[in-house]
């Protein structure tokens, strides 16, 4: 595993009294924006599939919705894209881990119970936190640590459903673990890449990787089955997936300006919290005990993480290959 040290992650000095206070809203704002976008997306993401539009084609639509935000940030940066080997390696690793994890998830949910798969996958921030602690030397205070623990405990509760017969831990379990590792590594590499290259190039390669996997998604699609190509199919998918795409962009900036140790659990607890609240409001029902517990833990986690003073700093923007 490639390592980086904390010596290049600080640009402020103790003589700059407003540095920490001025910096914290940047990562927090981007992280909350990601949680908001992904929370709303999660509440409506399943509608196209329910209306007869396959999940594999939803992936194709998502990959295409990544293009507009990528063009937007590239235009703002003067159409500059890092093309050295370091940028290619990090960019493609991030993109393929995310897209590959999604492809594996398609197989996992067909082979096993979704109510066990998604709580397991939701623990991916644990991978990010451990790697960031060990290799990026990120640290946080007591409130931040409490927020991380509460967020990790809350994540599985949103999708946990103890009903049903005991499940055999077969192929689906291995696939779910693969997705967990892939998405945990992706978040870590997003943070690591932000110490070596600009955020715009990172998102460009994420978009390129998503587009490269479109043929795989098409090959996985059963076109012999009826497919809804109407407004409630691909167009509804585009309306929801654009939230996913923009959320991916704000996540890159959140990792750029904040610690992966705090960004990852805040986003991954905040998004399902909002999804649950929206779904609850639309259905007019009160969730069960497990989801209520997840809501309470997520709110407490978000509060602790937001109030923890950020003594880290954004990495300096790199314009040269390593």
Secondary structure, 3 states (H helix, E strand, C coil): CCCCCHHHCCCCCCCCCCHHHHHHHHHHHHHHHHHHHHHHHHHHCCHHHHCCCCHHHHHHHHHHHHHHHHHHHHHHCCCCCCCCHHHHHHHHHHHHHHHHHHHHHHHHHHHCCHHHHHHHHCCHHHHHHHHHHHHCCCCCCHHHHHHHHHHHHHHHHHCCCCCCCCCCCCHHHHHHHHHHHHHHHHHHHHHHHCCCCCHHHHHHHHHHHHHHCHHHHHHHCCCCCCCCCCHHHHHHHHHHHHHHHHHHHHHHHHHHHCCHHHHHHHHHHHHHHHHHHHHHHHHCCCCCHHHHHHHHHHHHHHHHHHHCCCCCCCCCCCCCCC
